[in-house]
Amino acid sequence: MAKFDRLPLRALVAAALAALAFGVAACGSSSNNSSSSGGGSSSGSSSAKSGGTVTWLEGTFPDYLDPNESYTTQGAEVQWVVYTGLLTYKHAGGAEGGTLIPGLAESLPTISSDGKTYTLTLRKGLTFSDGKPVKASDFKYSVERMIKLNWGGKSFVTGYVTGAADYDAGKAKDISGITADDASGKITIHLDKAYGAFGNVLAFPELGLVPSGTPMKTQSTNPPPGVGPYMYANVVPNRSYDVKKNPAFAKFNIPDIPLGHIDTFHFKLASDTQSEVQQVLSGSADVMDPGDTITPSLLGQVTSQAADRFQKQTIPSTFYMFLNTTKPPFNNALAREAVNVGVDRRGFNRLASGFLQPACYFLPDGIVGHPSGDCKFGGLAAPDLAKAKALLKQSGQAGANVVVWGERRTPRDKYVNYYTDQLNKIGFHATEKIISDTTYFPTIGNAKTDPQTGFADWIQDFPNPSDFYLLLDANSIQPTNNENFSKVNDPHIQSELAFLNKVPSTQLNSAAARWTALDEYAASKAYVFVFGSEQVPQFVGPKIDTGALIFHRTYFIDLTSVALK
């Protein structure tokens, strides 16, 4: 998605690779709140006040308000409560928020023994927010519409669902792999190959249902009706829009999907993030979009004047430096280990103005399989520079020339400046090469460039370890648009992914120990240098009940949890 577009440029590229990679393609500390309420209750906090209007400021307007086309966090954070999918996520903070639950489907899918057929049944008596009855065939239509509107993540479907690629190419009039019986509500989805993360795909808001017959063109100025606790209203393009309670939703009594407290959210485009922060600080606005940033010049003011309304929230993401394992000096394991032992991870957090949680494992906190033990090499405290120098000398790579690649935007350019300096302290002869953001990932992903090391990051598309391990999967190595920048081709990793990538997302916990073991193994090989997970600001005005708030790791502030004091 785009900034804070949960999926920046590299994830949009990765989505296009989904059909090529065997695994999955794409785009810290947990929240202190969670929800346990079911359908019919107001939200995560049953004692929270109901009613009222909230003004929510955004520094970046959603790319689209049309659910079958949007691919940014600004769109997704609203659309998951407007366009409920067959599956969705629990309205809870922390790792619990990654739990898949039935949405418009009666239950989680039945999955065939070969992992290639998913069967679900639509709940009975559902209607769209305009009163039109919901049919099973609306799901098939919505998926086909998503493909025709060219959603950025459509390869999650076209790469796996039988007949979807032919439909996308204009070779078929519909998707043969999806059948829907309106009389029984039964929906059957056939895949060309087992894809364990497909349950997560079904939970994308972009696969939420819209009525059959909705025009096959962008409807952002007049978003189509959906099924959810909220609905769109009063859209003023690129200026504002409202999200209002859907009065029809309560009667469906869908378990675990709260009805919400606020009557109307008024979303407004802020002139700049400084104005956005100041308005929320003063109370003239109620919520700052977590996808926006608080500048260092204002952060002190926020923490001193509104500490009770501000919190840094770590999102499942991996910020790292890749180490090209196919060429000197990082084809040498001791040289890679020297980097992991000798570079001080704490410095990156300072450069991020404190909005980076130091980390050392590839699977971030909040993702099933994240190791909870100590770092394999180095750590989150002071580095061991003497040991790093000794390892580098032992490797025979002391004084090796290294070019460090990076993006121009801050703080990513500063990350590269700092990392380059750290490499020189260890004993490399490192220089940096900073290029424009728009060309960066295509450039380092081109085999002709074949960079030695540089900055990379990954922000989850969905809470599944397969989404991250695309980046260490040998099947992802491509001549262009490569995402496995370290060019890792490890037989053990490939053997484990052949099994783990087939584990259904509804059964992820059954494979948690195996994912943990794999991530510990990858760390022991020092294929990358992981230094942190990104944090975003949860900052609200004085009228908001902070005790009721839920920060969802996929959708940020859960709209159904927002309440006035």
VEXRO-979168 format. One record per residue: x, y, z of N, C-alpha, C in turn. Coordinates in steps of 0.02 Angstrom, whole numbers, plus 50000, padded with zeros to 5 digits. Layout:
BEGIN
XYZXYZXYZ ...
//
This chain:
BEGIN
500414993950000500005000050000500435006450000 500275013749999500675020049989500745024050055 501195029150080501275031550150500665035350172 500355033250235500735027750264500485021750229 500335021750183500215016150142500585010550175 500205006150202500485000450237500944996650190 500804996850125501244993450077501574998650033 502185000750049502535005250005502725001949939 503155005249900503325002949833503534995749830 503964993549877504224986849871503674981649881 503144983249919502624978249929502164978049868 502074983649834501684983449773502024979149721 502684979749718503064975349674502984968149694 503004966849759502954959949783502284956949767 501754961049769501094958349752501084955649681 501454958949638501484956549569501874950049563 502264948549615502664942349614502294936449644 501694937649670501364932349708501264926049666 501114926849603500994921049561501644917349546 502214920749555502844917649539503164914249600 503074917249658503384914549718502974908849746 503314903949773502954898149800502564900049861 502864904649902502544906149966501994911149959 502114917349980501594922349979501914928849959 501524933049928501804939349907501494945049944 501794950549938501524956649960501844962349922 501594966350031501834972350061502024970350110 503414973050866503614976050927503174975050987 503044980051011502664979351074501934979351059 501564975451097500854974651084500464980251116 499844980951092499384985751122499194983351191 498984987951231498784986051299498044984751305 497684985151250496964984051252496754978351206 496204975251222495924970151179495184969851189 494844966751141494114966351144493894959151151 493384958051189493104951351195492364951351183 492104956951156491384957451148491154953951086 490534952251083490244948951025489724953450992 489384950750942488864954450908488324956450957 488054962450946487534964850989487784969351044 488424969151058488724973651108488984979751072 489114984951109489324991151078490024990651050 490494987951088491194987451065491594983851117 492264984851115492704981351161492574983151234 492324989151247492174991251315491424992451320 491074988051355490344988551359490124994651399 490594997351441490415003151483490545009751448 490845009651389491005015751354490365019351331 490415025951328489845030151308489685029251234 489055029151216488855028451146488605035151120 488715036151054488465042151020489005047351009 488815052550973489255058150961489615057850895 489985063250881490365064050818491105065050835 491525061950796492245062350805492555065150741 493005069950748493375072750690494055069250687 494185066050630494785062050620495185065250564 495795067450579496205070850529496685065950494 496765066950430497225062850389497685067350350 498325066050354498805069750313498805067450241 498585061250231498535058350163497835055550155 497485057550103496825054950089496885047750063 496405043450077496435036650049496495036849973 496865031949946496945031749873496265031049839 495835026749867495155025749843494695024349902 494065026649897493555024649946493185018549920 493295016749859493005010649830493375004649859 493025000049892493374994649927493754989849882 493514988949821493834984149776494454987049741 494644993149762495214996349729495724999249778 495515000649839495955003849888496524999249909 497115002349919497704998349940498155002349985 497865006250031498255009950080497945008950149 498335010450200498065009750268497495014550280 497545020550250497005025450260496335022750235 496355018650182495745015550158495555009550200 496035005250214495894998850247495634999850318 495895004850355495695005750424494955007150431 494655009950379493935011250378493555005550345 493825003150290493444998350251493344991650285 493764989950333493654983450367493034983650412 492784989750428492154990150467491574992450423 491694993450359491164995250312491014989450265 491534985850244491454980350197491724973850229 491314970750269491534964550303491614958950251 492164955350257492284949750212491964943350237 492034938050199491804931550223492164929750288 492794931550291493194930950352493434937950371 493584938850434493864945150457494314943650517 494534948850552494964947950610494614949950674 494834947050728494564948750792494724955950809 494234959350838494334966350859494694966350926 495354965750924495754965150984496444967950973 496764969851027497454972151022497944966451026 498574967951013499094962951018499014957350968 499334951650984499324945950938498624943250929 498174944250978497494941850972497134944750913 497314950950894497004954150836497164950850770 497654946250769497814942650708497394936350700 496924935150745496514929150743495964929850690 495954925250643495414925250593494764922850625 494224926250609493564924350633493074924550574 492514921050579492004921550526491734928650524 491654931250464491334937750454490634936650427 490554937250362489904935950332489784928550321 490304924450329490224917250326489994914650394 489624909150394489374906350457489934903750501 490464901350470491014898450508491654899050467 492214897150498492844896950461492774891750405 493174892450351493084888050294493254880750308 492914876450273493124869350270493634868850214 494214866050230494764865750182494894858450165 494934856850101495054849950080495734847550103 495824841050104496454838150129497054840250088 496954841750024497524843949983497614851549986 497204855050025497284862150035497064866449976 496724863449928496564867049866495834868849858 495404867049905494694868749899494454871649966 494174877649963493904881050022493134881450013 492774879350065492044879550062491774883550121 491344888350106491044892550157490294893250143 489924895250194489204896450186489034903450212 488704907350170488514914150187487984914150242 488044918750289487524919450341486854921150309 486334918950338485654920250312485394926950337 484984930250296484644936350317485054942650314 485634942450282486054948350277485784953250224 485864959650237485704964750187486274969750184 486344972850126486824978350119486544984450155 486964989550164486754995550200486194999250166 486064997850101485505000850066484874996550068 484904990950105484324986650113484284980850064 484724980650015484704975349965484954968749996 484604963149984484824956750012485514954749986 485904951550028486574949150009486504941949984 486824940449927486804933849898487514931049894 487564924449893488214921149887488574923349823 488194924349770488484926349706488784933349709 488594937349760488894943949767489644943349783 489834937949817490544936949830490934936049765 490684931749722491024930549659491054936949619 490504940649617490494946949580491004951849609 491054952249675491514956949707492234955349691 492394948749690493084946749672493234948549600 492764947149556492864948749485492924956349475 492524960149513492564967449508493234969949532 493484966949587494144968849613494674967849560 494644962349522495134961049470495064966149413 494454967449393494344972249338494564979249357 494484981049422494704987649444495464987849455 495784982149446496514981549449496794983349517 496484980549569496744981549637497484979549640 497884983349676498604982149678498804975349704 498364972149744498524965649772498144959949738 497904961049678497474956049646497834949449635 498504949549632498864943349621498804938449678 498574940749737498404936149790497844931449769 497454933649720496904929549693497104926549626 497344930749581497494928349514498064923249514 498494923349564499044918649568498854911849595 498244911249622498064904949655497364902349637 496864906649630496184904249618496114901849546 495864895949538495784892949472495364897449426 495624899049368495264903049320495314910449330 495594912849386495624920049398496114923549351 496674920249335497144923349289496854923849219 496474918749198496144919049132495634924649130 495254925449185494764930949188495114937649184 495674938249220496054944549220496324946049150 496504940849113496794941849046496254942548992 495624942149011495084942648963494964936248924 495234930648948495144924248913494534920448938 494214922848990493624919549018493124924749040 492484923049038491964927949056491854928349131 492094923349168492034923549240492604919449271 492634919149337493144915149372492854908249383 493114903449346492834896649349492944893349417 493464895449454493624892349518493194894549576 492734899249565492274901349617491564899649596 491224895649636490524894149624490114896349684 489504898849671489084901349724488364899249713 488054896549764487354894449761486944899249804 486554903449772486164908449809485624905349853 485374899649834484844896349874485104893849941 485684890749940485964887950002486474892550035 486734897349997487254901850023487954898850019 488014892949989488654889449986489124892649935 489744893849956490264896649912490854891849912 491064889949853491634885349846492174888649805 492784888449831493354891549797493894886249784 494074885349722494584880549703495244884149687 495784881649715496444884449703496844879749657 497294882649618497734878649576498254874949616 498444877849673498934874749717498774876849788 498964872749836498834874349906499194880749925 498834885049960499094891449981498824892850051 499234891350101498994891650170498734898350192 498994903750163498794910450183498154912750150 497804908250114497214910550078496664912850125 496634910250185496154912750233496264920150247 496904922350251497054929350259496834933450199 496894930550139496674933950079495924935250082 495544930250106494814931050111494624936550160 495084938350205494934943450255495114950450231 495434951150174495574957850147494924961750139 494884967950162494294972050149494144972750074 494684972150034494594972849962494194967049933 494114961649971493694956149951493034956249989 492894961850023492244962750056491704963150003 491094961450022490554960749973490234967549956 490124968449891489704973849865489164970649822 488614974149808488064971049770488264969449698 488024963749674488114962149603487804967749561 488134969449507487894974949466488214981649482 488584982049537488964988149551489424989549492 489424995649466489814997049405490544994849411 490794992249355491494990049352491954995949338 491865001149377492305006949373492305010249443 492815014249455492915017149521492295020849545 492105019349608491525022549639491725026349702 492315029449701492565032749761492155038849782 491845042249734491435048049753490755045949779 490555039849766489925037149790490025029849805 490385028249860490575021349874489965016749877 490035010649851489475005949851489285003849922 488665001649932488464999249998488844992950017 488934992050081489274986150106488894983050164 489214978350197488924975250256489424976150313 489264980350360489714981550416489394986150466 489704987150524489414991550574489394998850553 489785000750502489785007650477489685007850402 489545013850376489465014850304489705021950286 489905022850223490135029250199489555034050187 489705040650193489215045850178489575052350164 489245056950128489465063850120490185064550095 490335061350041491025061550014491145068049976 491665071649996491905077449959492605075549936 492695073949871493335071249847493945075249869 494425071549897495065074249918495005079749971 494445079750006494355084650061494085081350124 493535077650117493235074850177492745069350159 492565065450208492025060450201491805058450271 491195055950276490935053650340490875046150341 490935043250400490815036150411490295035750467 489695033450449489125033450495488925026450516 488605025950573488325019550596487855016750543 487915010250531487445006750487486895003850531 486295006750530485765004650577485524997550565 485654994750506485414988050491485864982550520 486474984350538486964979150555486804975550621 486524979050669486434976150736485994969850734 485504969750690485034964050690485354957550666 485954957950635486274951850609486594947850666 486744951150722487034947750780487634943450762 488104946450725488704942750705489194942650764 489364936750789489814936350847490484939650834 490754942950885491434945750885491534951750840 490994954250809491054960550771490654965850807 490994970450843490644975550882490254980350839 489754983550869489334988350833489634995250831 490114996650876490415003250879490025007850925 490365013250947490065018150993489865024550957 490315027150916490225033850885489695033550830 489275038650828488765039050775489075040950708 489515046050709489815048550646490545050150656 490955047550612491655049650606491705054450547 491965060350559492065065150506492815065350489 492995062350432493695062050411493845068250369 494385071750387494585077850351495315077450331 495465080050273496155080450251496495086350285 497045085050321497415090350354497885093750303 497985100250313498415103950267499135101550271 499355099550330500015096750339500015093150407 500515088950418500525085050480500645089350541 500985094950534501095099350591500425102150615 500015104550568499355107050586498925101450616 498995095450588498625089650612498775088350686 499415088250703499615086950772499375092550818 499445098650796499245104350839498505104450852 498095102650802497375102550812497165097150861 497475091250857497305085950905497575087750974 498145090950977498435093051041497975097951076 497695102651038497265107751068496555105351080 496355099751047495685097251056495195099651004 495425103550953494975105650900494845100050850 495225094750855495105088550818495215082850867 494955076850851494925071450900495425065750888 495605064450826496055058850812496545060850758 497185059250769497685059850717497775052950685 497765052750619497825046250586498505043150603 498515036850626499145033650645499625032750587 499385033350526499825032850468500245039050457 500105044350495500485050550488501045050750541 501465055750535502055056150579502025062450622 502325061750680502415067550725503145069650719 503265075650696503945078050686504305078650752 504965077950752505355078650815505225085250850 505105090550812504995097150842504345097450883 503865093150866503225093050902503165087350952 503605082350944503545076450987503625078151061 504095082551077504195084551146503575087951174 503255092051133502655095551155502085090651169 502025085651125501505080551134501625076551197 502235074351207502375070051265502335073951331 502465080451329502435084351391501735086751407 501335088251355500665091051367500095086051361 500225080351327499675075651315499915068451321 500335067151370500615060451378500085055151388 499525057051419498985052251432498585050651369 498705054451315498325053451253498755050851196 499395049751212499875047851160500205041251178 500295037051128500635030651137500955028451072 501565026051076501885023051017501645015851011 501435013950952501195007150940501635003850887 501904998050904502334994450858501904990150812 502024990750748501644986750699502094981150673 501794975450655502204969850629502574971850566 503214972950573503624975350518504354973450532 504734972750480505444971050487505864976050448 506274979850484506744984450452507434981350458 507774980850401508394977050401508864979450346 509474977150351509974978050298510094971250266 510004970750202510134964450168510884963550159 511104957250156511804955450149511854950350093 512084952350036512094948149976512544942049987 512234936249992512594930050008512954926949949 512904930049890513194927049830513854930249808 514084935349844514694938849823515054941649884 515704942749878516074945549935515814952449954 515874954350017516154950150071515624945850107 514984946650088514464943650130514264936550108 514644933750060514574926550048514954922750102 515294926350144515654923450200515234924250264 515064918650296514624918650354514924922650412 515584922450420515894926150475515854933650464 515884935850402515814942950387515104945250403 514614941050387513914942750403513814942850478 514114938050512514054937750585514374943950617 514924946350588515264952350614514794958350613 514404958950559513924964450554513404963850609 513134957850619512604956950669512854957850740 513494956350751513784957150818513984964350831 514244967850779514574974150790514174980450779 513604980150743513214986150730512744987450788 512734993450813512324995350871511604996850847 511144992350864510454993050842510104999150873 510335001250931510015006750966510045013350928 510545014150887510625020350850510075021550800 509805016250772509265017150722508645020050755 508505018150816507925020750852508005028250863 508605030450880508725037550889508595041350824 508815038550769508725041850704507995042150684 507585037450710506875037250695506475041450745 506815045650782506485049750834506105045450884 506375039550896506065035150945505515030750918 505345031350853504795027450824505045021050790 505495017550823505745011250797505905006850857 505585001050860505724996350914506304991950894 506874992150930507444987950911507244980550908 507494976950859507334969850849507914966450815 507924959850818508474956150787508244949950749 507604948150754507344942250718506944944550658 506934940350606506594942150544505844942350554 505554937550590504844937750605504744942550663 504354947850654504274952750706503794950550761 503814953950817503344952850871502634953850844 502184949450863501494949950839501344945150783 501864941950756501774936950703501914930150732 501474925350717501564918550741502264916050723 502614913250772503284910750761503844915350782 503674921650800504194926250822504564923450882 505234922650877505614919950934505624924950992 505564922351052505554926651111506224926651147 506704922551124507344921951157507824927551138 508424927051164508944931951151509154931651077 509444937151054509704937350986510234932050975 510264929350916510764924250900511464927350899 511524933350870512154936950868512034944050889 512494946950925512404953750947511824954050996 511474959550996510914960251042510594967051035 510144968451080509784974851078510114979951124 510624977951160511004982551202511644984451165 512174985851202512804987951171513104982351129 513364983951069513664978851027514354976851052 514614971451026515284969051045515744970550986 516014976650985516424978850929517074974750924 517364973150980517994969250979517884962450948 517324959150966517174952650937517034953250863 516684958550843516534959650772517164960450732 517644964250758518274965250723518664958650716 518634954650770518984948150768518664943450717 517994943450714517644939250666517814941350594 517834947850583517984950350516518694948550496 519154949150543519854947250528519894939750512 519534935750552519524928550540519224926750472 518744930750450518414929450386518864930850326 519384934850337519824936750282519554942650242 519014945850267518694951250230518824958150260 519284958650308519444965150337519694969850282 519424975950281519614980850231519244980050165 518784975250160518424974150097518004980250079 518004981850015517584987349991516854985349992 516434989650020515714988250024515344994550004 514854993849959514414999349940513744998049973 513505002950011512875002450047512345006550010 511805003249989511275006549951510715008949998 510425014649979509885017350020509435022249983 508865023650015508385028449989508545035550012 508275040449977508425047349993508005050150050 507405047450061506965050550111507205049150182 507065053950225507245053550296506695049650333 506865045250381507545044150408507925038550374 507665035950317507995030250286508695031950262 508785038050238509465040050218509925040150279 509665042350336510065042550397510235035550421 509775030850412509925023850430510545021450392 510565023150328511125020950286511775024550305 511725031050320512315034750343512615031350405 512175029950452512385026950516512675019950506 512325015850467512545009050454513225008950419 513325013450372513965013950337514525015550386 514395020250430514885022150481515045016150527 514525012350545514625006550588515045001250553 514935000150489515324995250451516064997150451 516185003650443516875005950443517205004950511 516835005750565517105004650632517284997350642 516894992850610517034985750617517664983850579 517794987350522518404985850484518294985050410 517684986350386517564986450314517774993250287 517834993750221517925000250188517275001750152 516815005150188516135005950163515995012950139 515645013450083515405019750057514655018850041 514305024250034513575023750024513365026249955 512805023549933512515025649869511775026849881 511575033149885510875035049898510545036949832 509965033949818509605035549756508885037249773 508505039449724507815041749736507365036149759 506865037949799506405032949826506035029149771 505835032749718505415029649666505785024249627 506445024849623506825019949585507205014949629 507185016049694507625012149738507495004649735 506895002449751506774995249755506824991749687 506574994749632506694991649567507434991149551 507834996049573508554996049558508914990549596 508804990049662509164984949700508874978049686 508264977749657507964971349640508144969049570 508594972649537508794970849469509464966949473 509484961149441510084956949444510704960449417 510604965149372511174968749344511504973249396 511104975649443511384979849497511774975549547 511464970049568511784965149612512124968449671 511754972249712512064976049767512324971449822 512834973949858513114970049913512694970449976 512484976449993512094977450054511704983950049 511204984750091510804990850090510164990150129 509784995450131509174995750170508594992050136 508184988850177507564985750154507084985450213 506454984850198505954984250251505354980450225 504954977850271504344974350253503824975650306 503244978050285502684979250330502134974450310 501854970850358501414965250343500834967150297 500674962450253500044962850216499494959950260 499664954650296499204951350341499624947550392 499334945850450499724942750504499864935350492 500334933950449500524927150432501274926950418 501644922450449502374922350439502574921150366 502144917950328502294916950256502384923550220 502034928650244502074935250212502774938150218 503134936450271503804938950281504324934450247 504214927950250504724923350224504754922950148 504304926450114504404927550043505094930450030 505334934650076505954938350067506574934150076 506494928050104507064923550110506944917050072 506454917150029506274911249988506654911549922 507014906249907507404905949844506964906649783 506334904549789505874905249732505714912449715 505884917049761505744924149749506304927649711 506874924249704507434927449669507264927949594 507244934149570507054935449501507564940149468 507624939849402508094944449367507904951749378 507254953149381507004959949396506474959349450 506374964749486505884964849541506024959449592 506644957749602506834952949653506684955849722 506414951749767506284954049835506734950449886 507064945149865507544941549908508224944849896 508304950749926508894954849911509544951549934 509524947449987510114943950010510264937849967 509794936249921509854930449876509984924049915 509584923249967509644917350010509364911349972 509764906049968509544899849937509784894149982 509404893050035509604888350087509144882250084 509424876250073509004870250066508544869050127 508794870550187508374869450246507784874250247 507904880650230507354885450226506844883250174 507094880950116506634878950062506224872850083 506544868150118506194862150140505644863950190 505794868450236505304870450286504734874450255 504894879050208504364882950176503904878550135 504174873250106503744868650067503184865850110 503324864950174502804862750220502414868550250 502774873550277502444878850315501994883250273 502174884550210501764888850168501094885650150 501024879150164500384875850150499934875450211 500194877250270499784876950331499234882250327 498604880250331498064885250327498134890650380 497974896750361498034902350408497584901450469 497054897550462496614896250519496924891250567 497494888250547497824883250589498554885150604 498704891550599499394893850606499714891850672 499334892150725499624890650791499894883550795 499614879050754499864872150755500574871650729 500784876650691501464876650662501914881950694 501684885050748502054890550778502774888550797 502844882750829503514880550852503974879450793 503694876950738504114875650679504324882250646 503874887250645504054893750619504604896950663 504534896250729505034898950774505714895850762 505734889350755506364885850742506674888150677 506254889250626506514891550561506804898550568 506464902950604506714909750611507354909950652 507404905750702508024905250741508594902650697 508434897850654508944895150607509184900650560 508714904350530508904909650483509334914850518 509164916450581509564921350618510274918650631 510334912050642510994909250655511444909550594 511144910150535511524910850473511684918050456 511384922750494511524929950484511424932050412 510884929750381510764931450311510574938750301 510324941850354510154948950352510344951950420 510364958550423510454962050486509814965650503 509414962650547508774965750568508924970750624 508624976750618508754981650671508124984450703 507534983050677506954985750711506284984450678 505764986550713505074986450688504794993450694 504414995650645504165002450643503615003550695 503605009550722503085011650768502695017450739 502055017850757501625023250733501305026650793 501095032950785500805036550842500055035050850 499865033350910499165033250930499055039550970 498755044650939498695051250971497985053750961 497645055051016496945057151014496835063451055 496265066651043496095072751078495825071451148 495725076851186495525076151257494825073451267 494405073451215493715071051223493665063451215 494205060151192494175052951177494315048851240 493925043651248494015038851303494595034251286 495185035651311495765031651293495735024651322 495365023751376495305017151407494925012251364 494515014651318494125010251274494485008551209 495015012351193495345011551128495665004751119 495595002051059495944996051038496404997950980 497034996350986497494997150929497574990350897 497334989950835497364983650798497994983750755 498384978550758499034978650724498984978750648 498414976750622498324977050549497964983450528 497464985550566497044991250547497114997350593 497614997250636497775002950679497195004250728 497005010550738496475011950787495815008950763 495545004450803494925001050785494345005950794 494025007850739493485012750741492925010650789 492795004150793492245001950836492405002850910 493035004150927493225005050998493235012351018 493205016950970493255024150986492615026451020 492695029951075492125032551112492305039251143 491795043451154491895049751189491845048651264 492185052851302492145052351375491445054051399 
//
